[in-house]
Amino acid sequence: MRTISHVVSEVACAQSAATFGLMGNGNAYFLDGLTRAEHHFVAVRHETAAVTAADTFYRVSGSIATATVTYGAGFTNMLTALAEARMARTPLVVVVGDQPTTGARPWDINQVDAAAALGVETLTVTATTARATADLAYRRARELRTPVIVAIPYDLASVPAPDTTQAKSAYAETPQTKTLPARALAHREPSGSTLARVAGLLTSAERPLVVAGQGAKHAHELVTELANRLDALTATTALGKGTFGDRAGDLGVCGGFAAEEPARLIQSADVVLVVGAGLNQFTTAFGHAFGEKATIIQIDDSSAPTNPRVDVFLQADAEVACRQLLLELPSLKHDEWMRAGSRADGHVAGDTVASDGLLDPRSLAQSLDELLPSDRVFVQDGGHFLGWMPMYARVEKPGSFHMVGTAFQSIGLGLASAVGAVSALGLTEPGRTTVLATGDGGFLMALADLESVVRVSVNSKTVIVIFNDGCYGAEVHQYASRGVNDAAMQTGAVDFATVARGMGAIGLTLNTLSDLSTLRAWCESDARGTFVIDARISPTVVAPYIEEITRVMAATESRFAEMATSPSGTTVQN
C-alpha cells in the first residue's frame, strides 16, 4: 500500500543523493518507502548524527542530502546539529514525524516553534499536498541555502495516498506559502557601478591581497586567475584551504591560524578582496587580521556585508563576479610585494615531545601531514585541538577541509561528520581518504556513531585522530589559566584504541611519533576500513588561536567588571 509517507519518500529519492537517519514511530513508513526504493540510506546511532551527516555530505559533495528522525525526543536530539547547519547555510531537508492533526498528545511538543527558534522553517504535509510540500522543501533548501523541515503528522503517516497528491495548486493556496521569504538569487549579476568601483580600487592597490573562503570553492580557478592578474598575495580561510594550491605568494590561512610572518603581511595589505568568506572572528583574528587603513572588499551571495569592517560589498556569486572583474582589470605588477610573500616563513615547528613527556600536538600534526595520503579530505570536530591541522596540514584540492560545529561553537559532531564525508566520497570520489581530527571530549560525546563510521568505511580508508589531552582543553586554557577550578574540565583516562577495536576498527595508542610507522604501513597498503589513533598529547601546549581568545575574553570581562562597579551604577546583563 502506497501511503502519504511513501509519497514524501518518492520526492526524497528524486531530490536527494542520500538519506541519513534513525527509525522511530514517526518516520517508520517514510523509511519503508526509501528502503523499498533502494535509495542510498545510512542508518546512524543518534539523531544528531542524522543531520550532521547530511550537512557534511553536502559540504563534501555539493549534493543535497536528507535527514530523518522521529517526533519528540528524536526531534529534540537533533536540534544542535540543525542549528549548526542553519548557521553554516547548508541546504538539506529533514523529514520528521509530528503530532497528529487532531492535537498534541501528552508527550508532544510544539516542534514548529522549536525549529523556528533556530531560524528553521517547517512545512507540514496534508493528505492532498504531500508531494507539493516535499517538493517545495527541497526547492527552498537549495535556493535559500538552509535546512527545511518536512513534518508528517502521526495520524497521516500510514494513510493511503490519494490520487490528488500531485495537486501543487492546493498547497500554493495555503496560508503557509504566503509567509515564505523571496527566493535567494544565487547567481545574481553584480551591480555595474559597484563592480567599476571594485575594479578601480584593485587597480590602484599597491599591496593587494585576495582572501578566498569556502564560498569560492566552485570558482577557485577564476579566483586564482584574478589573483594572478592583480599580482596579489593570497590567503584563505580554514575552510578555503586548497583554493590556491601551491601558488607562489600564498600566505596560508588568514586570521587566528596564520603564522607570524604571513600574518604581518596580511595586516600590511592596503586593499583586501574577500571572495566567498564570511569574515568571522577567527578569519579576522577578532578584528586584528587586517590593517586599520586597509580597504576591505567582500564578494558574497549573502544579502549584506557579514562584518562591519567591509568597506565595499558586492552581492554576487563568486564565479559571476570574478568573470566580470577579469574583464575590467589590466595585468598588474607588484614585484616587491610578491617577493615578500614568497619569503614568509610558516608555523613554528613543534618539539618531538612536550615538557611533560607527552606528544607535542604541533609535531604530531606535521607528522600526520607527511604520512597521510595526499588525496585526502579533512573533517574536524570542535575543541582546543582544532587549530593544529589547519596550521600544519596541506590540502591539495579546494573543498577538502571542513570544520563542522564551528558555526554554532559546538563539539561532538566529528564522528557524524566522518559518516557524511565517507558516504559522499563513496558516491562521488571513491579512493580518497577521509581524515577526522577530534578531541577526547567530543569523541566521547558522540561515541555511538563510531560504529556508523566503521560500517560506512568498509570499502574506503578512514583515519580518525583523537587529540587526547585528558581534558576539555579549550576550557582549561581559557578558564583554569585564570583561576577557575578545573575539576569539571577533566575527562579522565580512556583507552580509545581498545574501544575502537571493540567496534571493528584498528586501534593504535600513540605515545611516540615512531609509533606512526603502523599507520604509514596501513596507508600504503590496499587495506580498507577505519584506523583510530589515540594520540596522547600534552595539555601544556596551547594553540595560538586559544591564546588570542583568552586575551579577548579577559579584556571583555575586565570591561564588564568596570561597568558593573562604575559610580554611574551601570549594570551588565548577560
LINTAKA-V161506 format. One record per pair of residues at least 24 apart in sequence whose C-alpha atoms are under 6 Angstrom apart, sorted by sequence separation. I is the first residue (numbers start at 1). GAP is how many residues later the second one is. D is the distance in Angstrom with one decimal. If there is no record, write none. Layout:
# LINTAKA-V161506
<<I/GAP/D> <I/GAP/D>>
This chain:
# LINTAKA-V161506
<<5/24/5.6> <6/24/5.6> <9/24/5.5> <208/24/5.0> <209/24/4.9> <210/24/4.8> <211/24/4.8> <212/24/4.7> <213/24/5.1> <267/24/4.7> <270/24/4.4> <271/24/4.8> <272/24/4.9> <273/24/4.8> <274/24/4.7> <275/24/4.9> <276/24/5.1> <365/24/5.8> <369/24/4.9> <379/24/5.8> <510/24/5.8> <5/25/4.6> <9/25/5.5> <209/25/5.5> <211/25/5.0> <214/25/5.2> <505/25/5.0> <506/25/4.7> <507/25/4.9> <508/25/4.9> <509/25/4.7> <510/25/4.6> <511/25/5.8> <66/26/5.8> <68/26/5.3> <70/26/5.3> <71/26/4.6> <124/26/5.8> <214/26/4.5> <256/26/5.3> <366/26/5.6> <505/26/5.8> <506/26/5.9> <6/27/4.9> <65/27/5.6> <66/27/5.0> <67/27/4.6> <68/27/4.7> <69/27/5.2> <70/27/4.8> <71/27/5.1> <121/27/5.5> <122/27/4.6> <123/27/5.0> <124/27/4.6> <125/27/5.7> <213/27/4.3> <255/27/5.6> <365/27/6.0> <435/27/5.9> <439/27/5.2> <64/28/5.7> <66/28/5.8> <68/28/5.7> <122/28/5.9> <212/28/5.9> <255/28/4.2> <278/28/5.7> <433/28/5.1> <434/28/4.8> <435/28/4.8> <436/28/4.7> <437/28/5.0> <438/28/5.0> <439/28/4.9> <440/28/5.0> <21/29/4.6> <48/29/5.9> <52/29/5.5> <254/29/5.6> <255/29/5.0> <256/29/4.9> <382/29/4.5> <433/29/5.8> <435/29/5.8> <439/29/5.9> <20/30/4.9> <47/30/5.6> <48/30/4.2> <51/30/5.8> <255/30/4.6> <381/30/5.9> <412/30/4.0> <47/31/5.1> <411/31/5.3> <381/32/5.7> <48/33/5.6> <381/33/4.2> <412/33/5.4> <131/34/5.8> <255/34/5.4> <380/34/5.8> <412/34/5.5> <419/34/5.2> <83/35/5.8> <130/35/6.0> <72/36/5.8> <128/36/5.6> <129/36/5.5> <132/36/4.8> <128/37/4.9> <497/37/5.9> <496/38/5.8> <144/40/5.2> <143/41/5.5> <129/42/5.7> <27/43/5.4> <26/44/4.5> <26/45/5.6> <19/46/5.8> <21/46/5.5> <24/46/5.0> <237/46/6.0> <18/47/5.1> <19/47/4.5> <20/47/4.8> <21/47/4.7> <22/47/5.6> <16/48/5.4> <17/48/5.6> <19/48/5.4> <21/48/5.9> <16/49/5.0> <92/49/5.9> <91/50/4.7> <91/51/5.5> <451/52/5.8> <98/53/5.9> <100/53/4.8> <91/54/4.5> <93/54/5.6> <95/54/5.9> <97/54/5.7> <98/54/5.7> <99/54/5.3> <100/54/4.7> <90/55/5.5> <91/55/4.3> <92/55/4.7> <93/55/5.0> <94/55/4.7> <95/55/4.8> <96/55/5.0> <97/55/5.0> <98/55/4.7> <99/55/5.6> <100/55/5.1> <89/56/5.2> <90/56/5.2> <91/56/5.1> <93/56/5.7> <95/56/6.0> <98/56/5.7> <376/56/5.5> <380/56/5.6> <89/57/5.1> <375/57/5.6> <376/57/4.6> <377/57/5.0> <378/57/4.8> <379/57/4.9> <380/57/4.9> <381/57/5.1> <376/58/5.8> <378/58/5.9> <86/60/5.5> <216/60/4.9> <86/61/5.9> <208/61/5.8> <215/61/3.9> <207/62/4.9> <210/62/5.9> <212/62/5.9> <207/63/5.4> <208/63/5.0> <209/63/4.8> <210/63/4.8> <211/63/4.7> <212/63/4.9> <213/63/4.9> <208/64/6.0> <210/64/6.0> <213/64/4.2> <205/66/5.9> <461/67/5.1> <463/67/5.8> <466/67/6.0> <468/67/5.6> <460/68/5.1> <461/68/5.3> <462/68/4.7> <463/68/4.8> <464/68/4.7> <465/68/4.9> <466/68/5.2> <467/68/5.4> <468/68/5.1> <469/68/5.2> <459/69/5.6> <460/69/5.8> <463/69/6.0> <466/69/5.8> <468/69/5.7> <469/69/5.8> <27/70/5.5> <469/70/5.3> <26/71/3.9> <458/71/4.8> <457/72/5.1> <478/72/5.2> <454/76/5.7> <262/82/5.8> <261/83/5.5> <259/87/5.5> <259/88/4.9> <249/89/5.7> <384/89/5.3> <384/90/4.5> <249/92/4.7> <249/93/5.0> <219/100/4.9> <231/101/5.9> <216/102/5.8> <229/102/4.8> <230/102/5.2> <231/102/5.4> <231/103/5.8> <8/126/6.0> <190/126/5.2> <189/127/5.9> <26/128/6.0> <188/128/5.2> <187/130/5.0> <257/134/5.7> <245/151/5.8> <5/152/5.2> <238/152/6.0> <4/153/5.8> <242/153/5.0> <242/154/5.2> <3/155/5.4> <4/155/5.9> <242/155/4.9> <243/155/4.6> <3/156/5.3> <242/156/4.3> <3/157/4.2> <4/157/4.8> <2/158/5.7> <3/158/4.6> <2/159/5.9> <239/162/5.4> <239/163/5.7> <361/176/5.9> <360/177/5.9> <359/178/4.4> <360/178/6.0> <358/179/5.3> <359/179/5.6> <358/180/4.9> <217/181/5.7> <217/182/5.9> <256/289/4.9> <88/319/5.7> <87/320/5.7> <84/321/6.0> <84/323/5.7> <84/324/5.0> <56/361/5.5> <53/363/5.1> <57/363/4.5> <61/363/5.6> <52/364/5.7> <53/364/5.2> <56/364/5.1> <57/364/5.5> <52/365/5.9> <56/365/5.9> <53/366/5.7> <54/366/6.0> <49/367/4.7> <53/367/3.9> <57/367/5.2> <45/403/5.9> <45/404/5.5> <44/408/5.8>>
